[in-house]
Amino acid sequence: MVDTVEAQAREDVEPTGGDGLGIAAFVTGALGLGPVAIVLGALGLSRWRRGEATHRSWPFAGLVLGIVGTLGWAVIGVIAATSGASAAERDLHAQADAVTLGNAVVAWYAENPGAAEVEVAVDGTSYLVGEDAIEMTLPADAEPSVAVDGVTAYDWCLTLGYAGGESDAVAYGATQGLLDACPEQG
């Protein structure tokens, strides 16, 4: 024998199959449109509570995806807003560039032993030592400038000026290496 259970539908609340808001909440949440998914999910849950929709899962999933999507976009926004090179990072790039330039000047003097003075300049996104291009690690908006004091292979000092760092310049001396500033020429 098989027992049957009779279920009685509530006559005062009949779902009309209006799951469109819930499905729209899920789709917009899956597409990353967080605030839209939150609104549609809340409206879809409201319709389900009033008995105007048959499924709670669509608007609930859309609401959850909307919250997660909104938080995700907020995190991405914070990362994007704070991802610029910090002043300390610019100082490190400037120091690396000063050492690279100093080594290039040493190499230039080694190749040109009788030369009196080396020409060092900035050319867009690179430095020029003589006619050799040296790659720049400082960002272009740091507006780097280069000056060389001294006239022989053993007494020169290079100053690399830049904007946006904790310091505004770094130096490299022929015999001293990396310096905060070039010593006074006497």
C-alpha positions as CSV (number, residue, x, y, z in Angstrom):
1,M,0.0,0.0,0.0
2,V,1.1,3.4,-0.8
3,D,0.2,6.3,1.4
4,T,-0.4,9.6,-0.3
5,V,0.1,13.0,1.2
6,E,-2.1,15.7,0.1
7,A,-0.7,19.2,0.0
8,Q,-2.9,22.1,0.1
9,A,-1.8,25.2,-1.6
10,R,-2.5,28.4,0.1
11,E,-5.1,30.2,-1.9
12,D,-4.3,33.6,-0.6
13,V,-0.7,33.5,-1.9
14,E,-0.2,32.2,-5.3
15,P,3.2,32.7,-7.0
16,T,2.8,34.4,-10.3
17,G,6.2,33.2,-11.6
18,G,7.7,36.6,-11.5
19,D,11.4,35.5,-11.1
20,G,12.6,38.1,-13.6
21,L,14.1,40.4,-11.0
22,G,15.9,37.6,-9.3
23,I,17.3,36.3,-12.5
24,A,18.3,39.8,-13.5
25,A,20.0,40.2,-10.1
26,F,22.0,37.0,-10.6
27,V,23.1,38.0,-14.1
28,T,24.1,41.5,-13.2
29,G,26.0,40.2,-10.1
30,A,27.8,37.6,-12.3
31,L,28.8,40.4,-14.7
32,G,30.3,42.4,-11.8
33,L,27.7,45.2,-11.7
34,G,27.5,45.1,-7.9
35,P,25.2,48.0,-7.0
36,V,22.7,47.0,-9.7
37,A,22.7,43.4,-8.5
38,I,22.2,44.5,-4.9
39,V,19.1,46.6,-5.8
40,L,17.6,43.9,-8.1
41,G,18.4,41.2,-5.5
42,A,16.7,43.1,-2.7
43,L,13.6,43.8,-4.9
44,G,13.5,40.1,-6.0
45,L,13.6,38.9,-2.4
46,S,10.9,41.4,-1.6
47,R,8.7,39.9,-4.4
48,W,9.5,36.4,-3.1
49,R,8.4,37.3,0.5
50,R,5.2,38.7,-0.8
51,G,4.6,35.5,-2.8
52,E,4.9,37.1,-6.2
53,A,8.0,35.0,-7.1
54,T,8.6,31.3,-7.0
55,H,12.3,31.1,-6.3
56,R,14.3,32.7,-3.5
57,S,17.6,31.4,-4.8
58,W,18.0,33.7,-7.8
59,P,17.6,37.1,-6.0
60,F,19.6,35.8,-3.0
61,A,22.5,34.7,-5.3
62,G,22.3,38.0,-7.1
63,L,22.4,39.9,-3.8
64,V,25.4,38.0,-2.6
65,L,27.2,38.4,-6.0
66,G,26.4,42.1,-5.9
67,I,27.9,42.5,-2.4
68,V,31.0,40.6,-3.4
69,G,31.3,42.4,-6.7
70,T,31.0,45.8,-5.0
71,L,33.6,44.9,-2.4
72,G,35.9,43.6,-5.2
73,W,35.6,46.8,-7.2
74,A,36.3,48.8,-4.1
75,V,39.5,46.9,-3.4
76,I,40.6,47.3,-7.1
77,G,39.9,51.1,-6.7
78,V,42.0,51.4,-3.6
79,I,44.8,49.5,-5.2
80,A,44.7,51.6,-8.3
81,A,44.6,54.8,-6.3
82,T,47.6,53.8,-4.2
83,S,49.7,52.0,-6.9
84,G,51.7,55.1,-7.9
85,A,55.4,55.0,-7.1
86,S,56.0,56.2,-3.6
87,A,58.6,58.8,-2.8
88,A,60.9,56.1,-1.3
89,E,60.5,54.0,-4.5
90,R,61.5,57.0,-6.6
91,D,64.6,57.5,-4.4
92,L,65.6,53.9,-5.0
93,H,65.0,54.2,-8.8
94,A,67.1,57.4,-8.7
95,Q,69.9,55.7,-6.8
96,A,69.9,52.8,-9.3
97,D,70.0,55.2,-12.2
98,A,72.9,57.2,-10.6
99,V,74.9,54.0,-10.1
100,T,74.1,52.9,-13.7
101,L,75.1,56.3,-15.1
102,G,78.3,56.4,-12.9
103,N,79.3,53.0,-14.3
104,A,78.6,54.2,-17.8
105,V,80.8,57.3,-17.3
106,V,83.6,55.0,-15.9
107,A,83.2,52.8,-19.0
108,W,83.3,55.9,-21.3
109,Y,86.5,57.2,-19.7
110,A,88.0,53.8,-20.1
111,E,87.2,53.8,-23.8
112,N,88.3,57.4,-24.2
113,P,91.4,57.7,-22.0
114,G,92.6,61.1,-23.3
115,A,89.2,62.8,-23.2
116,A,88.8,65.8,-21.1
117,E,85.1,65.7,-20.2
118,V,82.2,63.4,-20.8
119,E,78.8,64.6,-22.0
120,V,75.8,63.3,-20.0
121,A,72.2,64.2,-20.9
122,V,68.6,63.1,-20.5
123,D,66.8,62.1,-23.7
124,G,63.1,61.3,-23.1
125,T,63.1,57.9,-21.4
126,S,66.9,57.3,-21.5
127,Y,70.2,58.9,-20.5
128,L,73.0,59.6,-22.9
129,V,76.6,59.1,-21.9
130,G,78.6,60.3,-24.8
131,E,76.6,58.7,-27.6
132,D,75.5,55.6,-25.6
133,A,71.9,55.4,-24.5
134,I,71.3,54.1,-21.0
135,E,67.8,52.9,-20.0
136,M,66.1,55.0,-17.3
137,T,64.3,53.4,-14.4
138,L,62.9,56.6,-13.0
139,P,59.4,57.3,-14.3
140,A,59.2,60.1,-17.0
141,D,57.1,62.3,-14.7
142,A,60.1,62.4,-12.3
143,E,61.6,65.0,-14.7
144,P,65.2,63.8,-14.3
145,S,68.2,66.1,-14.9
146,V,71.9,65.2,-15.0
147,A,75.0,67.3,-14.3
148,V,78.6,66.3,-14.2
149,D,81.3,68.2,-12.3
150,G,85.0,67.6,-12.8
151,V,87.0,67.1,-16.0
152,T,89.2,64.0,-15.5
153,A,88.5,60.3,-15.2
154,Y,89.3,60.5,-11.5
155,D,87.7,63.7,-10.2
156,W,84.2,63.8,-11.6
157,C,80.9,63.7,-9.7
158,L,77.5,63.1,-11.3
159,T,74.3,64.6,-9.9
160,L,71.0,63.2,-10.8
161,G,68.1,65.5,-10.0
162,Y,64.5,64.3,-10.0
163,A,61.0,65.2,-8.7
164,G,58.6,63.3,-6.4
165,G,61.1,61.6,-4.1
166,E,61.9,62.2,-0.4
167,S,65.1,63.7,-1.8
168,D,65.4,65.8,-4.9
169,A,68.9,64.6,-6.0
170,V,71.4,61.8,-5.7
171,A,75.0,61.8,-6.7
172,Y,77.7,59.4,-7.8
173,G,81.4,60.2,-7.5
174,A,84.3,58.7,-9.5
175,T,86.1,57.4,-6.5
176,Q,83.4,57.5,-3.8
177,G,80.4,55.8,-5.5
178,L,76.9,56.6,-4.4
179,L,76.6,59.9,-2.5
180,D,73.9,62.2,-1.1
181,A,75.5,65.2,-2.9
182,C,78.7,65.9,-4.8
183,P,81.6,67.3,-2.6
184,E,82.5,70.9,-3.2
185,Q,85.0,71.4,-6.0
186,G,88.0,73.3,-4.6
